[in-house]
Amino acid sequence: MTLFEQVSKDIIAAMKAKDKMALEALRNIKKVFIEAKTAPGANDELSDEAALKILAKLAKQGKDTAALYVEQGRQDLADEELAQVEVINRYLPQPLSPEQLEKEVKAIIEAVGATSAKDMGKVMGVATKQLAGKAEGKAISALVKQLLA
């Protein structure tokens, strides 16, 4: 079952459970998936890999929006946003622990043959593809800088 099909199935379950927060989040996910499927050049298909990228982007946007709401003193809106992020996170792979991330990045550095900070671009290109959805870009970048320094 693809992620698109799973989200569609979960929308029905949320309707039956009368879970308004999950239903709203799932409908938003499905809307973005449909937009991606119907985009020019998409051939009316959405791979799970592309769907995971979309979900990761939605989760990051939700966290950023919640942070803005907290800064503006609107905790009620921040809580709603974070609840939607929790629904999105159900579909994302578990993030790597700092130890696992360091192990993965060290393996990538070794595979690429990077020896100095000049090779950071090579490492980041491979790392962002391999670790997509498993770690945030900021965390990967900071760790690569630290290990190549």
Secondary structure, DSSP 8 states (H G I E B T S, - for coil): --HHHHHHHHHHHHHHHT-HHHHHHHHHHHHHHHHHHTSTTSTT---HHHHHHHHHHHHHHHHHHHHHHHHTT-HHHHHHHHHHHHHHHTTS-----HHHHHHHHHHHHHHHT--SGGGHHHHHHHHHHHTTTTS-HHHHHHHHHHHH-
